[in-house]
Amino acid sequence: MRWRWPKRIAAALLFAAALALATDALFPLPVEKLRPPFSPVVLDRDGKLLRAYLADDGAWRINKRLDELSPDLVRLVVAYEDRWFFRHPGVNPASLLRALVQNLRAGRTVSGGSTLTMQVARLIEPKPRTLAAKLVEAFRALQIEARFDKREILELYFNLAPYGGNLAGVGAGAFAYFGKDARELGLADAALLAALPNSPSRTRPDRHPKAAGKARDKLLTILQRRGVVSAPEAADAASAAVPARRVSMPASAAHAADWLRTRYPERGVLPTTLDADIQRQAEALLRVHVADLRRRGIDQAAAVVIDSETGELQALAGSGDFFDESHHGQVNGALAPRSPGSALKPFVYALAMDRGLATPDTALVDTPTAYGAYSPENFDGQYRGLVPLREALVWSLNVPAVGLVSRLGRDGLYPFLLRAGVTTLTRPESDYGLSMVLGGCEVNLLELSNLYAMLARGGEWRPVRVLADDPKRSGPHLISPGAAYLLADILVDLRRPDLPRAWRFAVNQPTVAWKTGTSYGHRDAWSIGYNRRWTVGVWAGNFSGAGAPELVGSEAAAPLLFAIFNTLPGASDAAWYAPPATAAEREICPLSGQPAGPA
């Protein structure tokens, strides 16, 4: 007899377990609903939100881990919604009983008694608030607790909770009402967002600010009574203004964000190398510059900033204003293939120096020359006879550059550009011919700027690194350190638009090696500059391809180049290049630039 009760208890427990398993199998938890579609997001190098997109179901729902939330928010929600959250198994019978008594006394539903876990269950399977629905919520809560730990359940709640309209999850709510990341919320912000999910349609602050304020203050009063917040904290939070309108979701770096979403469509979170501050500054300067260009019949410009040392993209702006539909602002001018004009000339000179064909003082022929039916001309229509390579590059003369391309032969500019990651050369080399060095091909601003970043690294080419989780890679030296040094020594002497006569004597001005380009017909203007720290590229023109007399690299693009350079951190502190071991001095003939012969 004495063993009868233990046996009965064991049998009952086994039956209950079997029933629970059978019920769980018959009514499985819809786990997929716990992970609804999230808003794709693009982040800067520090994890700050640059741009968010609507989720597939039309909601703003920004996924957040629990450790990415304000501690005040987590503390207030648990203390207000479910004080015993970390102690109960998903259902709190005492809370349900208390709610039943309160509802009977009031003659209507004034309290639900739901735990946070039960609220998660209701969020994935919304039903009218009936006794049967409450039982289903309790059952689902037990299923959830069996599959997830408490921190995971809290995370589910914060990503599912409604915040009014199409705002789902506290990540979207924090940005929409306070313009903040959820980790930056203060006590007053957290109190409002903790109260809002109880009745989001009636207390959303952008439509019902008074009701939202009352809900927040009620929460603060209750939590002060429970000792969760002090009286001064509650009073200070209650005095904060309630946001009366929604803040637009972040849309910085829109061109870069759209490009990366197209490039990596399977990724919901894109952590980039972009620097939010540099991006913002570049966009602001570009906007002002484009406004000035439009007074001269030039509609658009684009800019990129690359960290010369790492090859990381820091900023990319493809037009003066992404949202300016009248000027086709959503076209990404940083990636559009355009004629580079003279911007490729430095690489021909570098290849010639590496092949031993010339040095900076070698005299190059600048006279009328015919290559079959092709006869290049200089920009100004003049010829100078014998010109030192240094001056030919500084003056951007066409004839000497074409002459060097001819001497380089088949292993010249075209295969070099392919090795350097230029993707816009889609035709055979024979289709481009010698005029390639004068802009008879197409490049885009990002890839052209990366060519100059290669010069900034002493000739080492690397692909542009855009995602923060991409592996860091080194690459081959496509140009020798000696030739890269000599090019920098030449290009730093170009006359700058910001300080045309005395930039070397200016204080706190960055030293920059730079080059411009102007395409045939004045359709494109380029300016790319670099030092050890930064590489900046600018393009200006019309997306229609129409030319304009003032579309000249030194006038339409260079001023923005130096405006951006002057704002970059550490740009003026970057040490200039020292001669590498492979760059040595020797005696030369003052007329030909060739090595001096015997006396």
C-alpha positions as CSV (number, residue, x, y, z in Angstrom):
1,M,0.0,0.0,0.0
2,R,2.8,2.4,0.9
3,W,4.1,2.2,-2.7
4,R,0.7,2.9,-4.3
5,W,0.8,6.7,-4.1
6,P,4.4,7.1,-5.5
7,K,3.4,4.9,-8.4
8,R,0.3,6.9,-9.0
9,I,2.3,10.1,-8.9
10,A,4.9,8.7,-11.3
11,A,2.1,7.5,-13.6
12,A,0.5,10.9,-13.6
13,L,3.7,12.6,-14.4
14,L,4.4,10.2,-17.2
15,F,0.9,10.8,-18.5
16,A,1.3,14.6,-18.3
17,A,4.6,14.4,-20.1
18,A,3.2,12.2,-22.8
19,L,0.2,14.5,-23.1
20,A,2.5,17.6,-23.3
21,L,4.6,15.9,-26.0
22,A,1.6,14.9,-28.0
23,T,0.0,18.3,-27.7
24,D,3.3,19.9,-28.8
25,A,3.5,17.6,-31.8
26,L,-0.1,18.2,-32.7
27,F,0.1,22.0,-32.3
28,P,3.8,22.8,-33.0
29,L,5.1,26.2,-32.2
30,P,5.2,28.4,-35.4
31,V,8.9,29.2,-34.9
32,E,9.1,30.9,-38.3
33,K,6.8,33.6,-37.0
34,L,9.3,34.4,-34.3
35,R,11.7,35.5,-37.0
36,P,9.7,37.9,-39.3
37,P,11.4,39.6,-42.2
38,F,13.7,42.4,-40.9
39,S,14.6,45.6,-42.6
40,P,17.8,45.4,-44.5
41,V,20.3,47.8,-43.0
42,V,23.6,49.3,-44.0
43,L,26.0,50.2,-41.1
44,D,29.1,52.4,-41.0
45,R,32.5,51.2,-39.7
46,D,31.4,51.8,-36.1
47,G,28.1,50.0,-36.5
48,K,26.0,53.2,-36.8
49,L,23.0,52.9,-39.0
50,L,23.5,54.7,-42.4
51,R,20.4,53.5,-44.2
52,A,17.5,51.1,-43.6
53,Y,15.0,49.7,-46.0
54,L,11.4,48.5,-45.4
55,A,11.1,44.8,-44.6
56,D,9.4,42.5,-47.1
57,D,6.1,42.9,-45.3
58,G,6.2,46.7,-45.4
59,A,7.2,47.2,-41.8
60,W,10.1,49.0,-40.4
61,R,11.7,46.3,-38.3
62,I,15.4,46.7,-37.4
63,N,16.8,43.6,-35.8
64,K,18.5,44.2,-32.4
65,R,20.4,41.9,-30.1
66,L,19.6,42.3,-26.4
67,D,23.1,43.7,-25.8
68,E,22.5,46.4,-28.3
69,L,19.6,47.9,-26.3
70,S,19.7,50.6,-23.6
71,P,20.0,49.0,-20.2
72,D,17.3,51.4,-19.0
73,L,14.9,50.1,-21.6
74,V,15.4,46.5,-20.6
75,R,15.1,47.3,-16.9
76,L,11.9,49.3,-17.3
77,V,10.1,46.8,-19.5
78,V,10.8,43.9,-17.3
79,A,9.9,45.8,-14.1
80,Y,6.7,47.1,-15.6
81,E,5.5,44.2,-17.7
82,D,6.7,41.2,-15.8
83,R,8.5,41.6,-12.5
84,W,8.8,37.8,-12.1
85,F,10.0,37.2,-15.6
86,F,13.2,35.5,-14.7
87,R,11.5,33.2,-12.1
88,H,8.4,31.8,-13.8
89,P,8.2,29.1,-16.6
90,G,6.4,31.3,-19.0
91,V,3.1,31.6,-17.2
92,N,2.5,33.3,-13.8
93,P,-0.6,31.9,-12.1
94,A,-0.6,34.6,-9.5
95,S,-0.6,37.3,-12.2
96,L,-3.5,35.6,-14.0
97,L,-5.5,35.3,-10.8
98,R,-4.9,38.9,-9.9
99,A,-6.0,40.0,-13.4
100,L,-9.1,37.9,-13.1
101,V,-10.1,39.5,-9.8
102,Q,-9.4,43.0,-11.2
103,N,-11.5,42.4,-14.3
104,L,-14.4,41.0,-12.3
105,R,-14.4,44.0,-10.0
106,A,-14.3,46.4,-12.9
107,G,-16.8,44.5,-15.0
108,R,-14.5,44.8,-18.0
109,T,-11.0,43.8,-19.1
110,V,-8.5,46.1,-17.3
111,S,-5.6,43.7,-16.9
112,G,-4.4,40.7,-18.9
113,G,-2.0,39.1,-16.5
114,S,0.2,38.1,-19.4
115,T,3.8,37.5,-18.9
116,L,6.3,38.8,-21.4
117,T,6.5,35.3,-22.9
118,M,2.8,35.2,-23.3
119,Q,2.9,38.6,-25.0
120,V,5.5,37.1,-27.5
121,A,3.0,34.3,-28.1
122,R,0.2,36.8,-28.8
123,L,2.4,38.9,-31.1
124,I,3.0,35.9,-33.4
125,E,-0.6,34.7,-33.2
126,P,-2.8,37.7,-32.5
127,K,-6.4,36.8,-31.4
128,P,-9.3,38.5,-29.7
129,R,-8.8,38.7,-26.0
130,T,-10.9,35.8,-24.7
131,L,-10.4,33.1,-22.1
132,A,-9.7,30.6,-24.9
133,A,-7.2,32.9,-26.5
134,K,-5.5,33.3,-23.0
135,L,-5.2,29.5,-22.7
136,V,-3.6,29.3,-26.1
137,E,-1.2,32.0,-25.2
138,A,-0.3,30.2,-22.0
139,F,0.3,27.0,-24.0
140,R,2.5,28.8,-26.6
141,A,4.4,30.5,-23.8
142,L,5.3,27.1,-22.3
143,Q,6.5,26.0,-25.7
144,I,8.6,29.1,-26.2
145,E,10.2,28.7,-22.7
146,A,11.0,25.2,-23.6
147,R,12.9,26.3,-26.7
148,F,14.5,29.6,-25.7
149,D,16.3,31.0,-22.7
150,K,15.2,34.1,-20.9
151,R,17.5,36.5,-22.7
152,E,16.5,35.1,-26.1
153,I,12.8,35.6,-25.2
154,L,13.4,39.2,-24.2
155,E,15.2,39.7,-27.5
156,L,12.2,38.3,-29.3
157,Y,9.8,40.6,-27.5
158,F,11.9,43.7,-28.3
159,N,12.0,42.8,-32.0
160,L,8.3,42.0,-32.3
161,A,6.6,44.6,-30.1
162,P,4.5,47.1,-32.0
163,Y,5.2,50.8,-31.8
164,G,2.5,52.3,-33.9
165,G,1.8,52.3,-37.6
166,N,4.3,50.1,-39.5
167,L,6.9,50.3,-36.7
168,A,7.7,46.9,-35.3
169,G,10.5,46.3,-32.8
170,V,12.2,48.8,-30.6
171,G,15.0,49.3,-33.1
172,A,12.6,51.0,-35.5
173,G,10.7,52.7,-32.7
174,A,13.8,54.3,-31.3
175,F,14.8,55.8,-34.6
176,A,11.3,56.8,-35.7
177,Y,10.5,58.8,-32.5
178,F,13.9,59.9,-31.2
179,G,16.3,59.6,-34.1
180,K,18.5,57.4,-31.9
181,D,19.9,53.9,-31.9
182,A,18.2,51.8,-29.3
183,R,21.4,51.6,-27.2
184,E,21.4,55.4,-26.9
185,L,18.0,55.8,-25.2
186,G,17.9,57.8,-22.0
187,L,15.4,57.1,-19.2
188,A,12.6,59.4,-20.5
189,D,12.9,57.8,-24.0
190,A,13.0,54.3,-22.6
191,A,9.9,55.0,-20.4
192,L,7.9,56.1,-23.4
193,L,8.9,53.1,-25.5
194,A,8.3,50.7,-22.6
195,A,4.7,51.9,-22.3
196,L,3.9,52.2,-26.0
197,P,3.3,48.5,-27.0
198,N,0.4,48.2,-24.5
199,S,-1.7,50.3,-26.8
200,P,0.3,51.5,-29.8
201,S,-2.6,52.8,-31.9
202,R,-4.0,55.0,-29.0
203,T,-0.7,56.2,-27.6
204,R,1.6,56.6,-30.6
205,P,3.2,59.9,-29.9
206,D,3.1,61.3,-33.5
207,R,-0.7,61.2,-33.5
208,H,-1.6,61.2,-29.8
209,P,1.2,62.9,-27.9
210,K,-0.9,63.7,-24.8
211,A,-2.0,60.1,-24.5
212,A,1.6,58.9,-25.0
213,G,2.8,61.3,-22.3
214,K,0.1,60.0,-19.9
215,A,1.1,56.4,-20.6
216,R,4.8,57.2,-19.9
217,D,4.0,59.1,-16.7
218,K,1.8,56.2,-15.5
219,L,4.7,53.8,-16.0
220,L,7.1,56.1,-14.2
221,T,4.7,56.5,-11.2
222,I,4.3,52.7,-10.9
223,L,8.0,52.0,-11.2
224,Q,8.8,54.8,-8.6
225,R,6.4,53.1,-6.2
226,R,8.1,49.8,-6.8
227,G,11.5,51.4,-6.2
228,V,12.8,50.8,-9.7
229,V,13.4,54.5,-10.3
230,S,13.9,57.3,-7.8
231,A,11.5,60.2,-7.4
232,P,14.0,62.7,-9.0
233,E,14.6,60.3,-11.9
234,A,10.8,59.9,-12.5
235,A,10.2,63.6,-12.2
236,D,13.0,64.4,-14.7
237,A,11.8,61.8,-17.2
238,A,8.2,63.0,-16.9
239,S,9.2,66.6,-17.7
240,A,10.8,65.5,-21.0
241,A,8.9,66.6,-24.2
242,V,7.0,63.9,-26.0
243,P,8.0,63.7,-29.7
244,A,5.1,65.0,-31.7
245,R,6.2,63.6,-35.1
246,R,8.1,60.7,-36.6
247,V,11.7,61.1,-37.7
248,S,12.6,59.9,-41.2
249,M,14.7,56.7,-41.2
250,P,18.4,57.3,-41.8
251,A,19.2,57.6,-45.5
252,S,22.9,58.5,-45.5
253,A,25.2,57.1,-48.1
254,A,22.2,56.2,-50.2
255,H,24.2,55.5,-53.4
256,A,26.6,53.3,-51.6
257,A,23.8,51.5,-49.7
258,D,21.8,50.8,-52.9
259,W,25.0,49.6,-54.7
260,L,25.8,47.2,-51.8
261,R,22.3,45.9,-51.5
262,T,22.4,45.0,-55.2
263,R,25.9,43.5,-54.9
264,Y,25.0,41.4,-51.8
265,P,21.2,40.8,-52.0
266,E,21.3,37.8,-49.6
267,R,22.7,39.9,-46.7
268,G,20.3,41.6,-44.4
269,V,23.0,43.5,-42.5
270,L,25.8,45.1,-44.4
271,P,28.6,46.4,-42.1
272,T,30.7,48.7,-44.3
273,T,34.0,50.5,-44.0
274,L,32.2,53.8,-44.6
275,D,32.9,56.5,-42.0
276,A,29.6,58.3,-41.1
277,D,31.2,61.6,-40.4
278,I,33.4,61.7,-43.5
279,Q,30.4,60.5,-45.6
280,R,28.2,63.3,-44.1
281,Q,30.8,65.9,-44.7
282,A,31.5,64.8,-48.3
283,E,27.8,64.8,-49.1
284,A,27.4,68.3,-47.7
285,L,30.4,69.7,-49.6
286,L,29.2,68.0,-52.8
287,R,25.7,69.5,-52.4
288,V,27.1,73.0,-52.2
289,H,29.5,72.4,-55.1
290,V,26.8,71.1,-57.3
291,A,24.6,74.1,-56.6
292,D,27.5,76.3,-57.9
293,L,28.0,74.1,-60.9
294,R,24.4,74.4,-62.0
295,R,24.9,78.1,-62.5
296,R,27.4,77.1,-65.2
297,G,25.3,74.5,-67.0
298,I,26.7,71.5,-65.2
299,D,24.1,69.4,-63.3
300,Q,26.0,66.8,-61.3
301,A,29.1,65.6,-59.5
302,A,30.3,62.6,-57.5
303,A,33.0,62.0,-55.0
304,V,34.7,59.1,-53.3
305,V,37.2,59.0,-50.3
306,I,39.5,56.0,-49.8
307,D,41.9,55.3,-47.0
308,S,45.2,55.2,-48.8
309,E,46.8,52.9,-46.3
310,T,44.1,50.2,-46.0
311,G,42.2,50.6,-49.3
312,E,39.0,51.0,-47.3
313,L,36.2,53.0,-48.8
314,Q,35.3,55.9,-46.4
315,A,32.8,57.8,-48.4
316,L,30.9,57.5,-51.7
317,A,28.4,60.0,-53.0
318,G,27.1,59.5,-56.5
319,S,25.3,62.8,-57.0
320,G,24.6,66.1,-55.4
321,D,21.3,64.8,-53.9
322,F,20.1,61.3,-54.1
323,F,16.5,62.4,-53.8
324,D,16.6,65.1,-56.5
325,E,14.6,63.4,-59.2
326,S,14.6,66.5,-61.5
327,H,18.3,66.0,-61.9
328,H,18.3,62.2,-61.8
329,G,19.9,62.2,-58.4
330,Q,19.5,58.4,-58.0
331,V,22.0,57.7,-60.7
332,N,25.3,56.7,-59.1
333,G,27.9,58.9,-60.8
334,A,30.7,57.2,-58.8
335,L,30.1,53.9,-60.7
336,A,29.0,55.2,-64.1
337,P,31.5,54.5,-66.9
338,R,32.8,57.8,-68.4
339,S,35.7,59.0,-70.4
340,P,38.6,59.8,-68.1
341,G,40.3,62.4,-70.3
342,S,43.9,62.8,-69.2
343,A,43.5,61.1,-65.8
344,L,45.2,57.9,-67.0
345,K,48.4,59.7,-68.2
346,P,50.3,59.2,-64.9
347,F,50.2,55.5,-65.3
348,V,51.7,55.6,-68.7
349,Y,54.6,57.6,-67.4
350,A,55.0,55.2,-64.4
351,L,55.1,52.2,-66.8
352,A,57.6,54.0,-69.0
353,M,59.9,54.8,-66.0
354,D,59.6,51.2,-64.8
355,R,60.6,49.9,-68.3
356,G,63.6,52.2,-68.4
357,L,62.2,54.3,-71.3
358,A,62.3,57.6,-69.4
359,T,63.0,59.4,-66.2
360,P,61.4,62.7,-65.0
361,D,64.0,64.7,-66.9
362,T,64.0,62.7,-70.1
363,A,63.2,65.0,-73.0
364,L,60.1,63.8,-74.9
365,V,59.1,64.9,-78.4
366,D,56.1,67.2,-78.6
367,T,55.8,67.9,-82.3
368,P,53.1,67.0,-84.8
369,T,53.2,63.2,-85.2
370,A,51.1,60.7,-87.2
371,Y,50.5,57.1,-86.2
372,G,48.9,55.9,-89.4
373,A,45.7,57.9,-89.7
374,Y,45.8,59.1,-86.1
375,S,47.5,62.4,-85.2
376,P,47.2,63.4,-81.6
377,E,47.0,67.1,-80.7
378,N,47.5,68.9,-77.4
379,F,44.6,70.5,-75.6
380,D,45.7,74.0,-76.5
381,G,46.7,73.1,-80.1
382,Q,50.3,74.2,-79.5
383,Y,53.6,72.1,-79.7
384,R,56.7,72.7,-77.6
385,G,59.4,70.6,-79.3
386,L,61.5,68.7,-76.7
387,V,59.8,68.7,-73.3
388,P,61.1,67.1,-70.0
389,L,58.8,64.3,-68.9
390,R,58.1,66.2,-65.7
391,E,56.8,69.2,-67.5
392,A,54.9,67.1,-70.0
393,L,52.9,65.5,-67.2
394,V,52.4,68.8,-65.2
395,W,51.1,70.5,-68.4
396,S,49.2,67.3,-69.3
397,L,50.5,67.3,-72.9
398,N,48.8,64.8,-75.2
399,V,51.5,64.2,-77.9
400,P,54.3,63.0,-75.5
401,A,51.9,60.7,-73.7
402,V,50.7,59.0,-76.9
403,G,54.4,58.7,-77.9
404,L,55.1,56.7,-74.7
405,V,52.1,54.5,-75.2
406,S,53.4,53.6,-78.7
407,R,56.8,52.8,-77.2
408,L,55.3,50.6,-74.5
409,G,53.9,48.2,-77.1
410,R,51.4,45.5,-76.4
411,D,52.2,45.2,-72.7
412,G,51.2,48.7,-72.0
413,L,48.3,50.6,-70.6
414,Y,45.4,48.3,-71.5
415,P,46.8,45.1,-69.8
416,F,48.0,47.2,-66.9
417,L,44.4,48.5,-66.3
418,L,43.0,45.0,-66.4
419,R,45.5,43.9,-63.8
420,A,44.6,46.9,-61.7
421,G,40.9,45.8,-61.5
422,V,39.3,48.2,-64.1
423,T,36.1,46.4,-65.1
424,T,34.8,48.9,-67.7
425,L,37.1,47.8,-70.5
426,T,34.7,45.5,-72.2
427,R,36.2,45.5,-75.7
428,P,39.5,44.2,-77.2
429,E,42.6,46.3,-76.9
430,S,42.6,47.0,-80.6
431,D,39.3,48.8,-80.3
432,Y,40.8,51.4,-78.1
433,G,44.1,52.1,-79.7
434,L,46.6,54.8,-78.8
435,S,43.9,57.3,-77.8
436,M,43.1,55.3,-74.7
437,V,45.6,57.4,-72.7
438,L,43.7,60.6,-73.8
439,G,40.3,59.3,-72.6
440,G,39.4,57.0,-75.5
441,C,37.9,54.4,-73.1
442,E,35.6,54.4,-70.1
443,V,36.3,54.1,-66.4
444,N,34.3,54.8,-63.3
445,L,35.3,57.1,-60.5
446,L,35.7,54.5,-57.8
447,E,38.0,52.3,-59.8
448,L,40.0,55.3,-61.1
449,S,40.4,56.6,-57.6
450,N,41.6,53.2,-56.5
451,L,44.3,53.4,-59.2
452,Y,45.6,56.6,-57.5
453,A,45.3,54.9,-54.1
454,M,47.7,52.3,-55.5
455,L,50.2,55.2,-56.2
456,A,49.7,56.4,-52.6
457,R,50.8,53.0,-51.4
458,G,54.0,53.0,-53.4
459,G,52.5,51.0,-56.3
460,E,50.8,48.2,-54.4
461,W,47.4,47.5,-55.8
462,R,44.6,46.2,-53.6
463,P,40.9,45.9,-54.3
464,V,38.7,48.6,-52.7
465,R,37.6,47.1,-49.3
466,V,33.9,48.0,-48.8
467,L,32.6,45.6,-46.2
468,A,34.1,45.6,-42.7
469,D,34.0,41.8,-42.5
470,D,35.8,41.3,-45.8
471,P,39.3,39.9,-45.3
472,K,42.1,42.4,-45.4
473,R,44.3,41.6,-48.5
474,S,47.6,42.8,-49.8
475,G,48.2,42.8,-53.5
476,P,51.0,42.9,-56.1
477,H,53.1,45.9,-56.9
478,L,52.0,46.9,-60.4
479,I,54.2,50.0,-60.2
480,S,57.6,50.0,-58.5
481,P,58.0,52.1,-55.4
482,G,60.6,54.2,-57.2
483,A,58.2,55.1,-60.1
484,A,55.4,55.8,-57.6
485,Y,57.7,58.1,-55.7
486,L,58.8,60.0,-58.8
487,L,55.2,60.4,-59.9
488,A,54.2,61.9,-56.5
489,D,57.1,64.2,-56.7
490,I,55.8,65.5,-60.1
491,L,52.1,65.6,-59.4
492,V,52.5,67.5,-56.1
493,D,53.8,70.5,-58.2
494,L,50.5,70.9,-60.1
495,R,49.0,74.4,-59.4
496,R,46.3,74.0,-56.9
497,P,42.9,75.9,-57.1
498,D,42.7,76.6,-53.4
499,L,46.2,78.2,-53.1
500,P,47.5,78.5,-56.6
501,R,50.7,80.4,-55.9
502,A,51.9,79.6,-52.3
503,W,50.3,76.4,-51.0
504,R,53.7,75.2,-49.8
505,F,53.8,78.1,-47.3
506,A,50.3,77.6,-46.0
507,V,49.7,76.3,-42.5
508,N,47.7,73.1,-41.8
509,Q,47.1,72.5,-45.5
510,P,47.5,68.9,-46.7
511,T,50.2,68.1,-49.2
512,V,48.5,66.4,-52.2
513,A,49.7,64.8,-55.4
514,W,46.9,65.2,-57.9
515,K,45.8,65.1,-61.5
516,T,42.9,66.3,-63.5
517,G,41.1,65.0,-66.6
518,T,38.8,66.6,-69.2
519,S,37.0,64.3,-71.7
520,Y,36.6,65.1,-75.4
521,G,33.8,67.6,-76.0
522,H,33.9,68.8,-72.3
523,R,31.6,66.1,-71.2
524,D,33.4,65.0,-68.1
525,A,35.7,66.7,-65.6
526,W,37.9,64.7,-63.2
527,S,40.2,65.4,-60.3
528,I,41.9,62.8,-58.2
529,G,44.4,63.5,-55.4
530,Y,46.3,61.5,-52.8
531,N,48.8,61.4,-50.0
532,R,49.9,58.7,-47.6
533,R,46.6,59.0,-45.6
534,W,43.8,59.7,-48.1
535,T,42.8,59.4,-51.7
536,V,40.0,61.5,-53.0
537,G,38.3,61.4,-56.4
538,V,35.8,63.8,-57.9
539,W,33.9,63.6,-61.2
540,A,31.7,66.4,-62.5
541,G,29.4,66.4,-65.6
542,N,25.9,65.8,-66.8
543,F,24.3,62.4,-66.6
544,S,22.8,63.1,-70.0
545,G,26.3,63.2,-71.5
546,A,25.9,66.8,-72.6
547,G,29.0,68.9,-72.7
548,A,29.6,72.4,-71.2
549,P,32.4,74.8,-71.9
550,E,33.3,75.0,-68.2
551,L,33.5,71.2,-67.8
552,V,37.3,71.3,-67.2
553,G,38.9,69.2,-64.5
554,S,40.8,72.0,-62.9
555,E,37.8,74.2,-62.7
556,A,34.8,71.9,-62.2
557,A,36.2,69.1,-60.2
558,A,39.4,70.2,-58.4
559,P,37.9,72.8,-56.1
560,L,35.7,70.1,-54.5
561,L,38.7,67.7,-54.3
562,F,40.6,70.1,-52.1
563,A,37.5,71.2,-50.2
564,I,37.1,67.5,-49.1
565,F,40.8,67.0,-48.5
566,N,40.9,70.0,-46.2
567,T,38.2,68.4,-43.9
568,L,39.7,64.9,-43.7
569,P,41.2,64.0,-40.3
570,G,45.0,63.7,-40.3
571,A,45.2,64.9,-43.9
572,S,47.6,67.8,-43.1
573,D,49.7,65.6,-40.8
574,A,50.5,62.9,-43.3
575,A,54.3,62.8,-43.8
576,W,55.3,63.2,-47.4
577,Y,57.1,60.4,-49.3
578,A,60.8,59.7,-48.9
579,P,62.8,58.4,-51.8
580,P,62.9,54.6,-51.8
581,A,66.1,52.7,-52.3
582,T,65.2,52.2,-56.0
583,A,65.1,55.9,-56.7
584,A,68.6,57.3,-57.1
585,E,70.1,60.5,-58.5
586,R,72.5,60.5,-61.5
587,E,74.1,63.0,-63.8
588,I,72.2,63.7,-66.9
589,C,72.5,65.8,-70.1
590,P,70.6,69.0,-69.5
591,L,69.3,69.0,-73.0
592,S,68.1,65.4,-73.6
593,G,67.7,64.2,-70.0
594,Q,69.6,61.1,-70.9
595,P,72.5,59.8,-68.7
596,A,75.5,62.1,-69.1
597,G,78.3,60.8,-71.4
598,P,82.0,61.1,-70.9
599,A,83.4,64.6,-70.5
